[in-house]
Amino acid sequence: MSRARSAVLFLSIVGALAMSNTGCGDDDKPGDAGRSGTGGDTQSGGKGGSTAPGAGAGAGGSKAGSGGNTAAGSGGKGGSGASGAGAGGAGTGASGAGAGGAGTSGAPGSASVLERNKNPSRDGLFIQPGLTKAMVAKMALDADFKAMFTGNMWASPLYLENGPNGKGLFFAVTTGNAVYALDEATGATVWMKSIGSSPTTTGVDCGGIKPVGIISTPVIDGTAKTIYVAGAIGTSAIMRHELHALATDDGMPRAGWPVDVTKIKAGDLAFMPAPHNQRSALSLVNGIVYVAYGGHVGDCGAYHGWVVGVDGKDPTKTGAWATRGQGEGIWAAGGMASDGKDIFAITGNRTGPDQTNQRTTDSEQVVRISGLGQFTLDNKNLFFPTTWRAMDSSDADFGASSPVFITLAGSTPSNIVVAIAKDGHFYLLDAANLGGSDGTKPLADFMVSGGGMAIRTVPAAYPGSNGMNIVFTADSGAQCPAGSGGGSGKKIMAVQVQPGSPPTPKVLWCAAQGGNESTSPIVTTTDGKSEPIVWFSNNGKLNAVDGETGAVLWNGGNDTCSGVRRWTSPIAVKGRIVVGGDNHLCSWSVH
């Protein structure tokens, strides 16, 4: 089973019969057999085996767990692996309702953070057993962790648990086109690799990041021990865009790489390097590396929204989809979301001549991309709001925020794409049938904020007491419940998506977020649901709020992390919260 499908399925809310997690495998040993299940006391069925590291699927338990003593047992719980990509065997209850389903992949270790927001679904949900609400007040900066490097960092950090000699590595990338691997304990540089010269300017009449090298968050194939990094290459201007594959152990380039994206076409459309910007986080789904492109701040030049697909094992196999209209960029920092099979991207506003027929353009829409950048024009593969033309004219681009994929147990449909527009509309879409916009309404169109430039964010998602909670930032106009969030200004918002036919959203709580740069939140729980804590940077301080109520748990104390860029998110690793800033990483843990 792929890492992507495993991670997506983990989002399913516990409560449906036969829901479970998969085990994980490594890249060089077959999975061990799962342990046999044990019976429940009253209603639960057998519990499936958990796998040891290994490449193959861990076998299921050798014996079925016995059913409950009174009522029929529920389906067994699938094994959860310690590391790797293999699937744990399904547990079965003796009288339970079927085998356990699949869950997360942690290849090559459950602590690894291999991509932006932890999982291909982009849920930003981290399991940290030691980070309880009671322990948050004891958090402090880890003074002995001195992760220093040279350059500005607009990406979020990543972490690989089993690095060289079994030690974990943090990864940081800079706009100067440097990739750093840093010791997990000390922060010392293990290796540094430059992917090429970084342009001092874009080469067109707009753009605000200088130099303009690596801006996006990379993605790691933990089994292959390869990190994929995209960046602009040039001296005084962007000459080309490249996708690199580096060995995580030492930074050496993989054979056949890099790929010159500038040479790839989408149909007859050629890729023009200078007006394109690569801010969106990379994805790795079913062995294909996906890279999205938009324009620079200021929307100058003849750029398009692009999704480029490259086979991770054979970089000569490439493909691409590009928007039909000028502009329509895919630029949200959190990247694209996946259901384990396809990816979902959101495009921005058109910059070319005004259009009256959206069917001749691709602005302001959610699109499903499969394979090597393949898009089939069909209502089930796209959605655009009826207000798309007004959004185009007011720069209220849909693509300012990243999508997130959730599975909502007890809801019809249960697989949902959450997409939030810059103008404050919160959309719920059927992942199997996005719906177009030919009189077909989305599952929900809910206002969470007012104002055309209100929301530019990377959402996160986590199970709540009555459905799934979606948490994100709002720059202005947040529609908060009375008494929640402390007045006007920047907010962290939580929207509860309640199961139903269709599901219904409501604002659960708001919390204040200060500072000039709006960063994005993540969520930790102790077991996938319990003790939810929302973490975010607030003017250089790490903040924590209660995921159930929005109440402040910790305001960061006296410690700060300088140079934290907008739209970045922390990561959670082994009881630590790690934040990336210019020239360094900062780490907090319980002291």
C-alpha positions as CSV (number, residue, x, y, z in Angstrom):
1,M,0.0,0.0,0.0
2,S,1.3,3.5,-0.8
3,R,2.3,6.0,1.8
4,A,-0.3,8.4,0.4
5,R,-3.3,6.0,0.6
6,S,-2.2,5.0,4.1
7,A,-2.0,8.5,5.4
8,V,-5.3,9.6,3.9
9,L,-7.2,6.7,5.4
10,F,-5.9,7.4,8.9
11,L,-8.2,10.4,8.9
12,S,-11.3,8.2,9.2
13,I,-13.1,8.9,12.5
14,V,-13.1,6.0,14.8
15,G,-16.6,4.7,15.3
16,A,-17.4,3.0,12.0
17,L,-17.1,-0.8,12.0
18,A,-13.9,-2.3,10.8
19,M,-11.8,0.8,10.9
20,S,-8.0,0.4,11.7
21,N,-4.4,1.4,10.9
22,T,-1.9,-0.4,8.7
23,G,1.5,-1.5,9.7
24,C,4.6,-0.2,8.1
25,G,7.6,-1.8,6.4
26,D,11.2,-0.9,5.6
27,D,13.0,-1.2,2.3
28,D,15.1,-4.3,2.9
29,K,13.3,-6.9,5.1
30,P,9.9,-8.5,4.7
31,G,7.4,-7.7,7.3
32,D,7.0,-10.1,10.3
33,A,3.7,-11.7,11.0
34,G,1.2,-9.8,13.0
35,R,0.3,-10.8,16.5
36,S,-2.9,-12.6,16.9
37,G,-5.9,-10.6,18.1
38,T,-7.5,-10.6,21.6
39,G,-11.2,-10.6,22.3
40,G,-13.1,-7.7,23.6
41,D,-15.0,-7.8,26.9
42,T,-18.4,-6.9,25.6
43,Q,-18.6,-5.7,22.1
44,S,-15.2,-5.3,20.6
45,G,-13.8,-7.9,18.3
46,G,-10.2,-9.1,17.8
47,K,-7.3,-6.7,17.5
48,G,-5.1,-7.2,14.4
49,G,-1.4,-7.7,14.4
50,S,1.2,-4.9,14.3
51,T,4.1,-5.3,11.9
52,A,7.8,-4.9,12.5
53,P,9.9,-3.0,10.0
54,G,10.0,-4.6,6.5
55,A,9.2,-4.0,2.9
56,G,6.5,-6.5,2.5
57,A,3.1,-6.5,4.1
58,G,3.0,-7.8,7.7
59,A,0.9,-10.8,7.8
60,G,-2.3,-10.8,9.8
61,G,-2.6,-12.4,13.2
62,S,-2.5,-16.1,13.1
63,K,-5.7,-16.4,15.1
64,A,-8.9,-14.5,15.0
65,G,-9.7,-12.6,18.1
66,S,-12.6,-13.9,20.0
67,G,-15.9,-12.0,19.9
68,G,-17.5,-10.2,22.8
69,N,-19.1,-12.1,25.6
70,T,-22.6,-10.7,25.0
71,A,-23.0,-8.6,21.8
72,A,-21.4,-9.4,18.5
73,G,-17.8,-8.1,18.3
74,S,-16.9,-5.3,16.0
75,G,-14.3,-5.7,13.3
76,G,-10.8,-6.2,14.3
77,K,-8.3,-3.4,14.4
78,G,-5.5,-3.5,11.8
79,G,-1.9,-3.5,12.9
80,S,0.1,-0.3,13.2
81,G,3.7,-0.7,12.2
82,A,6.7,0.8,13.9
83,S,8.4,1.8,10.6
84,G,8.4,1.4,6.9
85,A,5.8,1.3,4.2
86,G,4.4,-2.2,4.4
87,A,0.8,-2.8,5.4
88,G,-0.1,-4.6,8.7
89,G,-2.4,-7.5,8.4
90,A,-6.0,-7.1,9.1
91,G,-7.4,-8.3,12.4
92,T,-10.7,-10.1,12.4
93,G,-13.2,-10.5,15.2
94,A,-14.6,-14.0,15.7
95,S,-18.1,-12.6,15.4
96,G,-17.1,-9.1,14.4
97,A,-18.2,-7.3,11.3
98,G,-15.2,-7.8,8.9
99,A,-11.6,-7.0,8.8
100,G,-9.8,-3.8,9.9
101,G,-9.1,-1.2,7.2
102,A,-5.9,0.5,6.2
103,G,-4.4,3.5,8.0
104,T,-1.2,5.5,8.1
105,S,2.2,4.7,6.7
106,G,5.2,5.9,8.6
107,A,7.9,4.8,6.2
108,P,10.7,4.6,7.3
109,G,9.7,5.5,10.9
110,S,6.5,6.7,12.5
111,A,8.2,9.9,13.8
112,S,9.3,10.9,10.3
113,V,7.8,14.1,8.7
114,L,8.4,13.4,5.0
115,E,6.2,16.2,3.6
116,R,4.4,19.4,4.4
117,N,1.7,18.9,7.0
118,K,2.9,15.3,7.7
119,N,0.5,13.4,5.4
120,P,-0.5,13.4,1.7
121,S,-3.9,14.5,2.8
122,R,-2.2,17.7,4.2
123,D,-4.1,17.2,7.5
124,G,-1.2,18.4,9.6
125,L,-2.1,15.9,12.3
126,F,0.8,14.6,14.5
127,I,0.6,11.9,17.1
128,Q,2.6,12.9,20.1
129,P,1.8,10.8,23.2
130,G,3.8,13.0,25.6
131,L,2.3,16.3,24.5
132,T,-0.7,16.5,26.8
133,K,-2.5,19.7,27.7
134,A,-1.2,19.4,31.2
135,M,2.4,19.3,30.0
136,V,2.2,22.3,27.7
137,A,3.0,24.8,30.4
138,K,6.4,23.0,30.9
139,M,7.5,23.7,27.3
140,A,10.7,25.6,26.8
141,L,13.2,26.3,24.0
142,D,15.9,23.6,23.7
143,A,19.0,25.7,24.2
144,D,21.4,22.9,23.3
145,F,19.8,22.4,19.8
146,K,21.8,24.8,17.6
147,A,20.5,24.2,14.1
148,M,22.2,27.0,12.2
149,F,22.6,27.5,8.5
150,T,23.0,30.3,6.0
151,G,20.0,31.6,4.1
152,N,16.3,32.6,4.2
153,M,13.8,29.8,4.7
154,W,10.3,30.1,3.2
155,A,9.7,26.3,3.5
156,S,8.7,24.2,6.5
157,P,11.2,21.8,7.9
158,L,11.1,18.1,7.4
159,Y,12.5,15.2,9.5
160,L,13.7,11.7,8.6
161,E,13.9,9.3,11.6
162,N,16.4,6.7,10.3
163,G,19.2,8.7,8.8
164,P,22.9,7.8,8.4
165,N,24.1,5.5,11.2
166,G,20.5,5.3,12.5
167,K,20.4,8.9,13.6
168,G,17.6,11.2,12.7
169,L,18.0,14.3,10.4
170,F,16.1,17.6,10.1
171,F,16.1,19.2,6.6
172,A,16.0,22.9,5.8
173,V,16.1,24.5,2.4
174,T,16.9,28.2,1.5
175,T,16.2,30.7,-1.2
176,G,19.9,30.5,-1.9
177,N,19.4,27.0,-3.3
178,A,21.0,25.2,-0.4
179,V,19.7,22.0,1.2
180,Y,20.9,21.3,4.7
181,A,20.7,18.0,6.7
182,L,21.0,18.7,10.4
183,D,21.6,16.4,13.3
184,E,18.4,15.8,15.3
185,A,20.1,16.1,18.7
186,T,22.6,18.9,18.3
187,G,21.5,20.7,15.1
188,A,25.0,20.4,13.7
189,T,25.2,20.3,9.9
190,V,25.6,16.7,8.7
191,W,25.8,17.7,5.0
192,M,24.9,20.7,2.7
193,K,24.2,20.6,-1.0
194,S,23.7,23.4,-3.4
195,I,21.4,22.6,-6.3
196,G,22.8,25.5,-8.4
197,S,23.1,29.3,-8.5
198,S,20.1,31.2,-7.2
199,P,18.7,34.1,-9.3
200,T,19.1,37.5,-7.7
201,T,15.8,38.6,-9.4
202,T,13.0,36.9,-11.2
203,G,13.8,38.3,-14.7
204,V,10.2,39.8,-15.0
205,D,8.8,43.0,-13.5
206,C,7.5,41.6,-10.2
207,G,8.4,39.3,-7.4
208,G,9.4,40.0,-3.8
209,I,11.7,37.1,-2.8
210,K,15.4,37.6,-3.4
211,P,17.3,35.5,-4.1
212,V,14.5,33.3,-5.6
213,G,15.8,29.8,-5.3
214,I,14.1,27.1,-3.3
215,I,10.9,28.5,-1.8
216,S,8.7,25.3,-1.5
217,T,8.8,22.5,1.1
218,P,10.4,19.4,-0.4
219,V,9.2,15.8,-0.1
220,I,11.1,12.7,1.0
221,D,10.7,9.2,-0.1
222,G,11.7,7.5,3.1
223,T,12.0,4.0,1.7
224,A,14.3,5.1,-1.2
225,K,16.0,7.6,1.2
226,T,15.7,10.4,-1.4
227,I,14.7,14.0,-0.9
228,Y,13.1,15.8,-3.9
229,V,13.7,19.5,-4.1
230,A,12.5,22.1,-6.7
231,G,14.1,25.4,-7.3
232,A,14.8,28.2,-9.7
233,I,18.2,28.3,-11.3
234,G,20.0,31.3,-12.7
235,T,22.3,34.3,-11.9
236,S,20.7,37.7,-12.4
237,A,17.4,36.2,-13.6
238,I,15.6,32.8,-13.6
239,M,17.0,30.8,-16.5
240,R,15.2,27.5,-15.7
241,H,13.4,25.5,-13.0
242,E,14.8,22.2,-11.9
243,L,13.6,19.2,-9.8
244,H,16.4,17.5,-7.9
245,A,16.7,14.1,-6.2
246,L,19.3,13.9,-3.5
247,A,20.3,11.0,-1.2
248,T,19.2,11.7,2.3
249,D,22.4,10.1,3.8
250,D,24.9,12.4,2.1
251,G,23.2,14.8,-0.4
252,M,24.6,13.1,-3.5
253,P,22.4,13.5,-6.6
254,R,20.5,10.4,-7.7
255,A,21.3,9.1,-11.2
256,G,19.4,10.7,-14.0
257,W,18.5,13.8,-12.0
258,P,17.9,16.8,-12.0
259,V,14.9,17.2,-14.3
260,D,14.8,20.5,-16.3
261,V,11.1,21.5,-16.0
262,T,11.7,24.2,-18.6
263,K,11.8,21.5,-21.3
264,I,8.5,19.9,-20.3
265,K,5.3,20.8,-22.3
266,A,1.6,20.7,-21.5
267,G,0.2,19.8,-24.8
268,D,1.5,22.6,-27.1
269,L,2.2,25.0,-24.2
270,A,5.9,25.5,-23.5
271,F,7.1,26.4,-20.0
272,M,8.5,29.9,-19.7
273,P,10.9,30.0,-16.7
274,A,11.1,33.6,-15.7
275,P,7.4,34.4,-14.9
276,H,6.9,31.2,-13.0
277,N,7.3,30.7,-9.3
278,Q,7.4,27.4,-7.4
279,R,6.0,28.1,-3.9
280,S,3.6,25.1,-3.5
281,A,4.9,22.2,-1.4
282,L,5.9,19.1,-3.4
283,S,3.8,15.8,-3.3
284,L,4.8,12.2,-3.7
285,V,1.9,9.9,-4.5
286,N,2.2,6.4,-5.9
287,G,5.8,7.0,-6.8
288,I,5.1,10.2,-8.8
289,V,6.6,13.5,-7.7
290,Y,4.2,16.4,-8.2
291,V,5.4,20.0,-8.6
292,A,3.0,22.9,-9.0
293,Y,3.8,26.4,-10.4
294,G,2.2,29.8,-10.3
295,G,3.4,33.4,-10.7
296,H,5.3,35.8,-8.6
297,V,3.7,38.4,-6.3
298,G,2.5,41.1,-8.6
299,D,1.1,38.7,-11.2
300,C,3.3,39.8,-14.1
301,G,4.3,37.9,-17.2
302,A,2.6,35.2,-19.2
303,Y,2.6,32.5,-16.5
304,H,0.1,29.7,-16.1
305,G,-0.8,27.3,-13.4
306,W,1.1,24.1,-13.9
307,V,1.2,20.6,-12.3
308,V,4.3,18.7,-13.4
309,G,4.5,14.9,-12.7
310,V,7.8,13.0,-12.7
311,D,8.3,9.3,-12.1
312,G,10.5,9.0,-9.0
313,K,12.2,5.9,-10.2
314,D,12.5,6.9,-13.8
315,P,12.9,10.7,-14.3
316,T,12.7,10.3,-18.1
317,K,9.0,9.7,-17.6
318,T,7.3,13.1,-17.2
319,G,4.0,14.8,-17.9
320,A,2.2,18.1,-17.2
321,W,-1.1,19.8,-17.1
322,A,-1.4,23.6,-17.4
323,T,-4.3,26.0,-17.2
324,R,-5.8,27.3,-20.4
325,G,-5.8,30.9,-19.3
326,Q,-3.0,33.3,-18.4
327,G,-2.4,33.5,-14.7
328,E,-4.5,30.9,-12.8
329,G,-1.5,29.9,-10.8
330,I,-1.2,27.1,-8.2
331,W,0.8,28.8,-5.5
332,A,-0.6,28.0,-2.0
333,A,2.4,27.1,0.2
334,G,0.8,24.0,1.7
335,G,0.7,22.3,-1.7
336,M,-1.8,19.9,-3.1
337,A,-3.9,17.3,-1.2
338,S,-4.3,13.6,-2.0
339,D,-6.8,10.9,-1.5
340,G,-4.1,8.3,-2.0
341,K,-4.7,8.0,-5.7
342,D,-5.0,11.4,-7.2
343,I,-4.1,14.9,-6.2
344,F,-6.3,18.0,-5.8
345,A,-5.0,21.4,-6.7
346,I,-6.6,24.9,-6.6
347,T,-6.0,27.5,-9.2
348,G,-6.0,31.3,-8.8
349,N,-7.2,34.3,-10.6
350,R,-6.9,34.9,-14.4
351,T,-4.6,37.7,-15.4
352,G,-5.4,37.7,-19.1
353,P,-8.4,39.3,-20.8
354,D,-11.8,39.0,-19.1
355,Q,-13.8,35.9,-19.8
356,T,-17.5,35.3,-19.6
357,N,-17.4,31.5,-20.0
358,Q,-15.5,29.7,-17.4
359,R,-15.4,26.6,-19.6
360,T,-12.8,28.3,-21.7
361,T,-10.5,29.0,-18.8
362,D,-9.3,27.3,-15.6
363,S,-9.4,30.1,-13.1
364,E,-10.7,29.8,-9.5
365,Q,-11.2,26.0,-9.5
366,V,-10.4,22.8,-7.7
367,V,-9.0,20.2,-10.1
368,R,-8.2,16.5,-9.8
369,I,-4.9,15.5,-11.4
370,S,-3.8,11.9,-11.8
371,G,-0.9,10.0,-13.3
372,L,1.8,12.1,-14.9
373,G,-0.1,15.3,-14.8
374,Q,-3.2,14.1,-16.4
375,F,-6.5,16.0,-16.2
376,T,-9.8,14.8,-17.8
377,L,-12.3,17.6,-18.4
378,D,-15.4,16.4,-16.6
379,N,-17.6,17.9,-13.8
380,K,-16.5,15.2,-11.5
381,N,-12.9,16.4,-11.8
382,L,-13.4,20.1,-11.2
383,F,-15.3,22.6,-9.2
384,F,-15.5,26.4,-9.5
385,P,-17.7,28.9,-7.6
386,T,-20.5,30.7,-9.4
387,T,-18.7,33.9,-8.4
388,W,-15.5,33.0,-10.3
389,R,-15.6,36.0,-12.5
390,A,-15.9,38.5,-9.6
391,M,-13.1,36.6,-7.9
392,D,-11.0,37.1,-11.0
393,S,-11.5,40.8,-11.1
394,S,-10.9,41.4,-7.4
395,D,-7.8,39.2,-7.0
396,A,-9.8,37.0,-4.6
397,D,-8.1,33.9,-5.9
398,F,-9.3,30.6,-4.8
399,G,-5.7,29.3,-5.0
400,A,-4.5,31.4,-2.1
401,S,-5.1,28.5,0.3
402,S,-4.2,24.8,0.2
403,P,-6.9,22.1,0.1
404,V,-7.1,19.3,2.7
405,F,-8.7,15.9,2.2
406,I,-10.7,14.3,5.0
407,T,-12.8,11.2,5.6
408,L,-15.9,11.9,7.7
409,A,-17.4,8.7,9.1
410,G,-21.2,8.7,9.2
411,S,-21.5,11.2,6.4
412,T,-22.7,10.9,2.8
413,P,-20.4,11.3,1.0
414,S,-17.6,10.5,3.5
415,N,-14.6,11.5,1.4
416,I,-14.4,15.2,1.3
417,V,-12.1,18.0,-0.1
418,V,-12.1,21.1,2.0
419,A,-11.2,24.2,0.0
420,I,-11.2,27.8,1.5
421,A,-11.2,30.8,-0.8
422,K,-9.5,34.1,-0.1
423,D,-12.9,35.9,0.1
424,G,-13.9,33.8,3.1
425,H,-16.0,31.0,1.5
426,F,-15.5,27.6,3.1
427,Y,-16.4,24.9,0.6
428,L,-17.0,21.2,1.2
429,L,-16.7,19.1,-2.0
430,D,-17.4,15.4,-2.7
431,A,-14.0,14.0,-3.5
432,A,-15.4,11.5,-5.9
433,N,-17.5,14.0,-7.8
434,L,-16.3,17.6,-7.4
435,G,-19.4,18.7,-9.2
436,G,-18.4,21.4,-11.7
437,S,-20.7,24.4,-11.3
438,D,-23.4,23.8,-13.9
439,G,-26.2,24.2,-11.3
440,T,-24.6,21.7,-9.0
441,K,-24.0,23.1,-5.6
442,P,-21.1,22.1,-3.4
443,L,-21.8,20.0,-0.3
444,A,-21.5,23.2,1.7
445,D,-20.7,26.9,1.0
446,F,-20.2,28.5,4.4
447,M,-18.9,32.0,5.1
448,V,-16.1,32.0,7.7
449,S,-14.7,35.5,7.0
450,G,-15.6,38.7,5.2
451,G,-13.4,40.7,2.9
452,G,-11.7,39.9,-0.4
453,M,-8.2,39.3,1.0
454,A,-9.3,37.6,4.2
455,I,-7.8,34.1,4.0
456,R,-4.5,32.8,2.8
457,T,-3.7,29.8,4.8
458,V,-2.6,26.1,5.0
459,P,-5.4,24.3,6.9
460,A,-5.0,21.3,9.2
461,A,-7.7,18.7,10.2
462,Y,-8.3,16.6,13.3
463,P,-11.1,14.5,14.8
464,G,-13.4,16.3,17.2
465,S,-16.3,15.4,19.5
466,N,-18.8,15.6,16.7
467,G,-17.1,15.2,13.3
468,M,-13.8,16.7,11.9
469,N,-12.4,20.0,12.9
470,I,-10.6,22.2,10.3
471,V,-8.2,24.8,11.7
472,F,-6.7,27.6,9.7
473,T,-5.8,31.3,9.8
474,A,-7.9,34.3,8.9
475,D,-6.2,37.7,8.3
476,S,-9.3,39.7,8.8
477,G,-13.1,39.6,9.2
478,A,-13.3,36.2,11.0
479,Q,-16.8,35.2,11.8
480,C,-16.2,34.1,15.4
481,P,-18.6,32.9,18.0
482,A,-19.5,35.5,20.6
483,G,-16.8,35.8,23.2
484,S,-14.3,33.7,21.3
485,G,-11.0,35.0,19.9
486,G,-10.7,38.4,21.7
487,G,-11.8,41.0,19.2
488,S,-10.7,41.9,15.7
489,G,-7.4,41.1,13.9
490,K,-5.7,37.9,12.8
491,K,-7.3,34.7,14.0
492,I,-6.8,31.0,14.2
493,M,-10.2,29.6,13.4
494,A,-11.6,26.1,13.9
495,V,-14.6,24.9,11.9
496,Q,-16.4,21.8,12.9
497,V,-17.7,19.6,10.0
498,Q,-20.5,17.6,11.4
499,P,-21.5,14.3,9.6
500,G,-24.7,14.2,7.7
501,S,-26.2,14.0,4.2
502,P,-24.7,16.4,3.4
503,P,-22.2,17.3,6.1
504,T,-22.6,20.7,7.8
505,P,-20.0,23.1,9.0
506,K,-20.1,25.6,11.9
507,V,-17.4,27.8,13.5
508,L,-16.3,26.1,16.7
509,W,-13.9,28.7,18.1
510,C,-11.4,31.4,17.4
511,A,-8.1,32.3,19.0
512,A,-6.0,35.5,18.5
513,Q,-2.9,35.5,16.3
514,G,-0.7,38.5,16.4
515,G,2.4,39.6,14.4
516,N,2.9,40.8,10.9
517,E,3.3,37.4,9.3
518,S,0.4,34.9,9.4
519,T,1.8,31.4,9.9
520,S,-0.3,28.3,9.7
521,P,-1.2,25.8,12.4
522,I,-0.7,22.1,13.0
523,V,-2.4,19.8,15.5
524,T,-1.0,17.2,17.9
525,T,-3.0,14.5,19.7
526,T,-1.8,11.7,22.0
527,D,-3.4,8.9,20.0
528,G,-5.0,10.4,16.9
529,K,-8.0,12.0,18.7
530,S,-7.4,12.6,22.4
531,E,-5.8,15.8,23.9
532,P,-5.9,17.9,20.7
533,I,-3.5,20.9,20.8
534,V,-3.2,23.5,18.0
535,W,0.3,24.9,17.6
536,F,1.3,28.0,15.6
537,S,3.9,30.7,15.6
538,N,2.8,34.1,16.8
539,N,5.2,36.9,16.2
540,G,8.1,34.6,16.8
541,K,6.6,32.9,19.8
542,L,5.3,29.3,19.8
543,N,1.7,29.3,20.9
544,A,-0.6,26.4,21.9
545,V,-4.4,26.5,22.2
546,D,-6.9,23.8,23.2
547,G,-8.2,22.1,20.1
548,E,-11.6,21.6,21.6
549,T,-12.2,25.1,22.9
550,G,-9.5,27.5,21.5
551,A,-8.5,28.4,25.1
552,V,-4.9,29.5,25.4
553,L,-2.7,26.8,26.9
554,W,0.7,28.5,26.4
555,N,1.7,31.9,25.1
556,G,5.4,31.0,24.4
557,G,6.9,32.4,27.5
558,N,10.1,34.4,27.0
559,D,11.5,32.4,24.1
560,T,11.3,33.6,20.5
561,C,12.3,32.2,17.1
562,S,13.3,35.0,14.7
563,G,12.8,35.1,10.9
564,V,9.7,32.8,10.7
565,R,8.1,33.4,7.3
566,R,4.4,33.6,6.5
567,W,2.4,30.5,5.6
568,T,5.0,28.2,7.2
569,S,4.0,25.6,9.8
570,P,5.8,23.9,12.7
571,I,6.4,20.2,12.8
572,A,6.1,17.8,15.8
573,V,8.8,15.2,16.3
574,K,9.4,13.0,19.3
575,G,7.8,15.3,21.8
576,R,9.3,18.4,20.2
577,I,7.8,21.3,18.2
578,V,10.2,22.5,15.6
579,V,9.9,25.8,13.7
580,G,11.9,27.0,10.7
581,G,13.2,30.5,10.4
582,D,15.8,32.4,8.4
583,N,19.3,30.9,9.2
584,H,18.1,28.5,11.9
585,L,15.6,26.0,13.2
586,C,14.1,26.4,16.7
587,S,13.0,23.5,18.9
588,W,10.8,23.4,22.0
589,S,10.1,20.5,24.3
590,V,8.8,19.7,27.8
591,H,11.5,20.7,30.4
